Each structure stands twice: as C-alpha cells, then as structure tokens.
C-alpha cells in the first residue's frame, strides 16, 4: 500500500498495521465494498487485536484499552492467533462490552473475512485458523413497517418552511424503498426524462428505479423551490440542507423522526430504514409485486433477503385466522354411551 503521507494525503487508516491496510484496500478496490462496510471491518479488527494484545500481557497495564496501539501487529503475530482466541474475544464482547447477537455476528464476519483474505487472496497463511469460526445465530424477526393508512398519515403531517423538500424525501422512501445513503447521494443528474431514477447502492452498484406519479409530482414541486443560488456548495446534489450543501444522513433522520412524531407514530422504533421496509411491504401486499422484481427494486444481492416480506404476509394470514372468534371453539368429547343402540 502506498505511503499517503509522502503525497500530502492523510492516511485515514494510519493507526492500523500494514496487513489490515492491505485488506482494506483489497475490500475497497477489488470487492467494491462500501465505505461503511470497510470502516466496520477496520473497527472490528482493531478491537480484536487490542483484545489479544491485552490478554497476552503485551501492553503496559497503565495503558487504557482504547489507547492500545496495534500498528505492531505483523504476520508472525497473526500466525499465533487461534480459533479459541476468536471465541474468547466474542465472549468478551458479550460479557464485558454487552454486544448483542447481531453485533457479535458482524465481528465474526469481519474476522473470518480478514483471515480468508490472508489465506486465499494474499497467500500469507498456509492454514486459515478461522475456517470453522461459526456466526452466532441471529433470531430472525419480521421488520417493522407502516400500514397504508399510517403511511398516508405520515405524508399528510409534513409541513413547515421546507415542506416540499421534506415531503419529497418521505415520498421517495415510501414509494421507492431507498436506503438512507442512497437518498442522500441522489444527484440532479440521476433523473431522466422517461421518469426513471439512477440509484447508487451498496458496493457502488447502480440500479434503475421507475418513478410513479406521486414521486414525479413531489420531485417537480421540490425542484420548483430548490435553491439555485451561486453559493450552493454542491450544485448537483438533489437534496440540500439549510447551509446550501448536500443534506446529511443525520438531518434526514431528524426530518423523518419529526414527522413520525407529528403523525402520532413516534416511540415505535421507526426510522428511515423502516420506511424502506414499508415500501417493500406495501408493494408486495397491495401491488402483488413478484419477489424477484422486488429484489431488483430494493437492490438486494440475493432473493433470500427479499423473502422476509413474504413471511410478513404469511404471518398476517395466520394472525387473521387465529383472530376468528371460532378459533377457540372445539368439539366437546362426549363419553360414548354404552347403552346406545
């Protein structure tokens, strides 16, 4: 990996050892992983190697855990890491750091992916000690979403000085099933005359979404009032903040939370991502959209991820049958009369 400091560029991963930097570069350039995924890998591996250095008494006892320097971790050290070390680390994450199953599963993925890279791609290891590392079982739960009536209530609650912008944001979430990062990243150049929109999803994968009349109307209303001043920081960004630059994910979250509260839907664990679930659920339940088509709309890599929405419908069907008042009425078991003819 190049020494960025010599080029006057700040090395964002300067506090990581060279092998992790090389892994990060590979994940970005070759695998096309998103910045969010790469940062997740980096943080998980930093924690893992800090834990190992601390447990092996290779750092001074007066050094705080979060200040442990891992830049000295080299191939010789990595060759001493065992499967037991990984499980010991996951136990530490559960018992000491209070990580839930999902957080520990992500750390497991980061460790396993890193060692797979060292073994199969970089050919630094002859044997992968993490080949048998199992992922903690995550209890599958149905995603939260708004009903059709609640979605309408949310849209009708939008008002204020930025009404057109905020209404357009929520409309795109509810109709197109966008991820938060996808919505924030939308540019004016991503919209075409045939009412289609180009979206840059996970792993920098592009997909095309067809815009319905509600989306087209909301976009046109917003563009009619969108700031066009010369001092706009990012002239190509679709959604702008009050500082006339591309709107941030945090601001979008705040907008959505504000109008969820106003619509009486606050305190239910809803978020921008739940609006994505809502769009998918409404398309599947009311639009009868095929699961393979829904997969392409949402930008899922495999249909297994999309099939969660078929489970929602099955769960509702079961609940509907169970709610029938006759569901508790059962045939009484009369004792047969021995004198019966």
C-alpha positions as CSV (number, residue, x, y, z in Angstrom):
1,X,0.0,0.0,0.0
2,X,1.2,3.5,-0.8
3,X,2.5,5.8,1.9
4,X,-0.1,8.5,1.7
5,X,1.9,10.9,3.9
6,X,4.5,11.3,1.2
7,X,1.9,12.5,-1.2
8,X,0.5,15.0,1.3
9,X,-2.7,12.9,1.8
10,X,-3.8,12.0,5.3
11,X,-3.8,8.2,5.7
12,X,-7.2,7.6,7.2
13,X,-6.0,4.2,8.5
14,X,-2.6,5.2,9.8
15,X,-3.3,3.5,13.2
16,X,-3.7,0.1,11.5
17,X,-0.9,-2.4,10.7
18,X,0.1,-2.9,7.1
19,X,-1.8,-6.2,6.7
20,X,-5.1,-4.7,7.7
21,X,-4.4,-1.7,5.4
22,X,-3.8,-4.1,2.5
23,X,-7.0,-5.9,3.4
24,X,-8.9,-2.6,3.4
25,X,-7.6,-1.6,0.0
26,X,-8.5,-5.1,-1.4
27,X,-12.0,-4.8,0.0
28,X,-12.5,-1.4,-1.5
29,X,-10.8,-1.7,-4.9
30,X,-11.4,-5.4,-5.7
31,X,-14.5,-6.3,-3.8
32,X,-16.2,-2.9,-4.2
33,X,-17.3,-2.8,-0.5
34,X,-18.9,0.4,0.7
35,X,-17.1,2.9,3.0
36,X,-19.5,1.9,5.8
37,X,-18.6,-1.8,5.4
38,X,-14.9,-1.2,5.3
39,X,-15.0,1.0,8.4
40,X,-16.9,-1.7,10.1
41,X,-14.2,-4.3,9.2
42,X,-11.5,-1.9,10.4
43,X,-13.1,-1.2,13.8
44,X,-13.9,-4.8,14.5
45,X,-10.3,-5.9,13.7
46,X,-8.8,-3.1,15.8
47,X,-10.9,-4.3,18.7
48,X,-9.9,-7.9,18.1
49,X,-6.2,-7.3,18.1
50,X,-6.4,-4.9,21.0
51,X,-8.1,-7.7,23.0
52,X,-5.4,-10.2,22.0
53,X,-2.5,-7.8,22.9
54,X,-4.1,-7.0,26.3
55,X,-4.9,-10.6,27.1
56,X,-1.4,-11.7,26.3
57,X,0.1,-9.0,28.5
58,X,1.8,-7.3,25.6
59,X,0.9,-3.8,26.6
60,X,1.6,-1.9,29.8
61,X,-1.1,-2.2,32.4
62,X,-1.5,1.6,32.7
63,X,-2.5,1.9,29.1
64,X,-6.2,2.2,28.6
65,X,-7.8,-0.4,26.4
66,X,-9.0,2.1,23.8
67,X,-5.4,3.5,23.5
68,X,-3.7,0.2,22.8
69,X,-1.5,0.6,19.6
70,X,-2.0,-2.3,17.1
71,X,0.4,-1.0,14.4
72,X,3.0,-3.5,15.6
73,X,0.8,-6.5,14.8
74,X,2.6,-8.3,12.0
75,X,2.3,-11.7,10.2
76,X,4.3,-13.5,12.9
77,X,1.8,-12.4,15.5
78,X,-1.2,-13.2,13.3
79,X,0.2,-16.7,12.8
80,X,-0.2,-17.3,16.5
81,X,-3.9,-16.5,16.5
82,X,-6.2,-19.5,17.0
83,X,-9.9,-20.3,16.7
84,X,-10.1,-20.3,20.5
85,X,-8.8,-16.7,20.5
86,X,-11.7,-15.7,18.3
87,X,-14.3,-17.4,20.6
88,X,-12.7,-15.9,23.7
89,X,-12.9,-12.5,22.0
90,X,-16.6,-13.0,21.2
91,X,-17.2,-14.0,24.8
92,X,-15.5,-10.7,25.9
93,X,-17.7,-8.8,23.5
94,X,-20.8,-10.4,25.0
95,X,-19.9,-10.4,28.7
96,X,-17.9,-7.2,29.1
97,X,-18.9,-4.9,26.2
98,X,-22.6,-6.1,26.2
99,X,-22.7,-6.7,22.5
100,X,-25.9,-8.3,21.3
101,X,-26.0,-11.2,18.9
102,X,-26.1,-9.0,15.8
103,X,-23.0,-7.1,16.8
104,X,-21.1,-10.2,17.6
105,X,-22.2,-11.8,14.3
106,X,-20.7,-8.7,12.5
107,X,-17.4,-9.1,14.3
108,X,-17.4,-12.7,13.4
109,X,-17.8,-11.8,9.7
110,X,-15.0,-9.3,9.9
111,X,-12.5,-11.7,11.5
112,X,-13.5,-14.5,9.1
113,X,-13.3,-12.3,6.0
114,X,-9.9,-10.9,7.0
115,X,-8.4,-14.4,7.6
116,X,-9.9,-15.7,4.3
117,X,-8.2,-12.8,2.5
118,X,-4.8,-13.6,4.2
119,X,-5.1,-17.3,3.2
120,X,-6.8,-17.4,-0.1
121,X,-6.0,-14.0,-1.7
122,X,-2.8,-12.6,-0.2
123,X,-1.4,-16.2,0.4
124,X,0.2,-15.0,3.7
125,X,-1.1,-18.0,5.6
126,X,-0.9,-21.7,4.7
127,X,-3.8,-22.6,7.1
128,X,-6.8,-20.5,8.0
129,X,-7.5,-20.8,11.7
130,X,-10.9,-19.2,11.3
131,X,-12.3,-21.6,8.7
132,X,-14.5,-23.2,11.4
133,X,-15.5,-19.9,13.1
134,X,-19.3,-20.0,13.5
135,X,-21.5,-17.0,13.4
136,X,-23.7,-16.5,16.4
137,X,-27.3,-17.4,15.5
138,X,-29.4,-14.3,15.0
139,X,-33.1,-14.6,15.8
140,X,-34.9,-13.6,12.7
141,X,-37.6,-11.0,13.3
142,X,-40.1,-9.5,11.0
143,X,-39.2,-5.9,10.0
144,X,-41.3,-3.1,11.4
145,X,-43.2,-1.1,8.8
146,X,-46.1,1.3,8.5
147,X,-49.6,0.3,7.3
148,X,-51.1,2.0,4.3
149,X,-53.2,4.3,6.5
150,X,-50.2,5.2,8.7
151,X,-48.1,6.0,5.6
152,X,-50.8,8.4,4.4
153,X,-50.9,10.0,7.8
154,X,-47.2,10.5,7.8
155,X,-47.3,12.2,4.4
156,X,-50.1,14.4,5.4
157,X,-48.2,15.5,8.6
158,X,-45.4,17.2,6.6
159,X,-45.4,20.9,6.8
160,X,-43.1,23.8,7.6
161,X,-40.6,26.0,5.7
162,X,-39.1,23.0,3.9
163,X,-42.4,21.3,3.2
164,X,-41.7,20.5,-0.5
165,X,-38.2,19.0,0.3
166,X,-39.3,17.0,3.3
167,X,-42.4,15.7,1.5
168,X,-40.3,14.6,-1.5
169,X,-37.8,12.8,0.8
170,X,-40.5,10.8,2.6
171,X,-42.3,10.2,-0.7
172,X,-39.2,8.6,-2.2
173,X,-38.6,6.5,0.9
174,X,-42.2,5.2,0.9
175,X,-42.5,4.6,-2.8
176,X,-39.0,3.5,-3.9
177,X,-37.7,1.7,-0.9
178,X,-34.4,3.7,-0.9
179,X,-31.7,3.2,1.7
180,X,-30.7,6.3,3.6
181,X,-27.3,6.5,2.0
182,X,-28.9,6.1,-1.5
183,X,-31.3,9.0,-0.9
184,X,-28.7,11.3,0.5
185,X,-26.4,10.5,-2.5
186,X,-29.1,11.4,-5.2
187,X,-27.9,13.9,-7.8
188,X,-29.9,16.1,-10.2
189,X,-28.2,14.1,-13.0
190,X,-29.7,10.9,-11.7
191,X,-33.1,11.7,-13.1
192,X,-34.2,11.1,-16.7
193,X,-37.0,12.2,-19.0
194,X,-38.6,8.8,-19.0
195,X,-39.4,9.1,-15.3
196,X,-36.6,6.8,-14.2
197,X,-34.0,7.4,-11.4
198,X,-30.5,6.0,-11.2
199,X,-29.5,4.9,-7.7
200,X,-26.0,4.0,-6.4
201,X,-26.4,1.2,-3.9
202,X,-24.2,-1.0,-1.8
203,X,-20.9,-1.8,-3.3
204,X,-21.3,1.1,-5.8
205,X,-23.8,-1.0,-7.7
206,X,-26.2,1.1,-9.9
207,X,-29.8,0.2,-10.4
208,X,-32.7,2.0,-12.2
209,X,-35.9,2.7,-10.4
210,X,-39.1,3.8,-12.3
211,X,-40.8,6.7,-10.7
212,X,-44.6,6.7,-10.2
213,X,-46.8,9.8,-10.5
214,X,-46.5,10.6,-6.8
215,X,-42.7,10.6,-6.9
216,X,-42.7,12.7,-10.1
217,X,-45.1,15.2,-8.7
218,X,-43.2,15.5,-5.4
219,X,-39.8,15.9,-7.2
220,X,-41.2,18.6,-9.5
221,X,-42.7,20.5,-6.6
222,X,-39.4,20.4,-4.7
223,X,-37.3,21.4,-7.8
224,X,-39.6,24.5,-8.2
225,X,-38.4,25.8,-4.9
226,X,-35.0,24.3,-4.6
227,X,-32.2,26.8,-4.0
228,X,-30.3,27.7,-7.2
229,X,-28.0,30.4,-5.7
230,X,-24.4,30.6,-6.9
231,X,-23.2,29.8,-3.4
232,X,-24.7,26.3,-3.3
233,X,-21.8,24.1,-2.2
234,X,-22.9,21.0,-4.2
235,X,-24.9,22.2,-7.2
236,X,-25.6,18.6,-8.4
237,X,-27.0,17.4,-5.1
238,X,-30.7,16.8,-5.2
239,X,-31.5,17.5,-1.5
240,X,-29.9,20.5,0.1
241,X,-29.6,21.5,3.8
242,X,-30.2,25.0,5.1
243,X,-26.5,25.5,4.7
244,X,-26.9,25.1,0.9
245,X,-24.9,21.9,0.7
246,X,-25.8,18.2,0.3
247,X,-28.1,17.1,3.1
248,X,-26.6,14.8,5.7
249,X,-27.9,11.4,6.8
250,X,-28.4,12.8,10.3
251,X,-30.6,15.6,9.0
252,X,-32.7,13.2,7.0
253,X,-33.2,11.0,10.1
254,X,-34.2,14.1,12.1
255,X,-36.7,15.1,9.4
256,X,-38.3,11.7,9.4
257,X,-38.4,11.4,13.2
258,X,-40.0,14.9,13.4
259,X,-42.9,14.0,11.2
260,X,-43.3,10.5,12.6
261,X,-43.9,12.2,16.0
262,X,-46.3,14.7,14.4
263,X,-48.3,11.9,12.9
264,X,-48.6,10.2,16.2
265,X,-46.2,7.4,15.2
266,X,-43.3,8.2,17.5
267,X,-41.9,5.9,20.1
268,X,-42.3,2.7,18.0
269,X,-38.7,2.2,16.9
270,X,-39.5,3.6,13.4
271,X,-36.7,5.1,11.3
272,X,-35.8,5.9,7.7
273,X,-34.9,2.2,7.2
274,X,-38.4,1.2,8.4
275,X,-39.8,3.4,5.6
276,X,-37.8,1.2,3.2
277,X,-39.4,-1.8,4.8
278,X,-42.8,-0.1,4.4
279,X,-42.3,0.5,0.7
280,X,-41.4,-3.1,0.1
281,X,-44.3,-4.4,2.2
282,X,-46.8,-2.2,0.5
283,X,-45.6,-3.2,-2.9
284,X,-45.7,-6.9,-2.0
285,X,-49.0,-6.9,-0.2
286,X,-51.1,-4.4,-2.2
287,X,-49.3,-4.3,-5.5
288,X,-48.8,-8.1,-5.7
289,X,-45.2,-7.4,-6.9
290,X,-43.2,-10.6,-7.6
291,X,-40.5,-11.2,-5.1
292,X,-37.8,-11.3,-7.8
293,X,-39.0,-7.9,-9.1
294,X,-39.0,-6.6,-5.6
295,X,-35.4,-7.8,-5.2
296,X,-34.3,-5.7,-8.1
297,X,-36.2,-2.6,-6.9
298,X,-34.6,-2.8,-3.4
299,X,-31.1,-3.7,-4.7
300,X,-30.7,-6.9,-2.8
301,X,-27.9,-9.2,-3.8
302,X,-29.9,-12.4,-3.3
303,X,-33.6,-13.2,-3.2
304,X,-33.3,-14.7,0.3
305,X,-33.0,-11.2,1.8
306,X,-36.2,-10.1,0.0
307,X,-38.2,-13.1,1.0
308,X,-38.6,-11.7,4.5
309,X,-41.6,-9.7,3.0
310,X,-43.3,-12.9,2.0
311,X,-43.0,-14.0,5.7
312,X,-44.8,-10.8,6.7
313,X,-47.8,-11.7,4.6
314,X,-47.8,-15.3,5.9
315,X,-47.7,-14.1,9.5
316,X,-50.6,-11.8,8.8
317,X,-52.6,-14.6,7.2
318,X,-52.0,-16.8,10.3
319,X,-53.0,-13.9,12.6
320,X,-56.2,-13.3,10.7
321,X,-57.2,-17.0,11.0
322,X,-56.3,-17.1,14.7
323,X,-58.3,-13.9,15.3
324,X,-61.5,-15.7,14.2
325,X,-63.7,-16.0,17.3
326,X,-64.5,-19.5,16.4
327,X,-60.8,-20.4,16.7
328,X,-61.3,-21.3,20.4
329,X,-64.5,-23.4,19.9
330,X,-63.6,-27.0,19.9
331,X,-65.8,-30.1,19.6
332,X,-66.6,-31.5,23.1
333,X,-65.5,-35.0,23.7
334,X,-68.7,-36.8,24.9
335,X,-68.3,-40.1,26.5
336,X,-69.8,-42.8,24.4
337,X,-73.0,-44.2,25.9
338,X,-72.5,-48.0,26.2
339,X,-76.3,-48.5,26.1
340,X,-76.6,-46.7,22.7
341,X,-78.3,-48.8,20.0
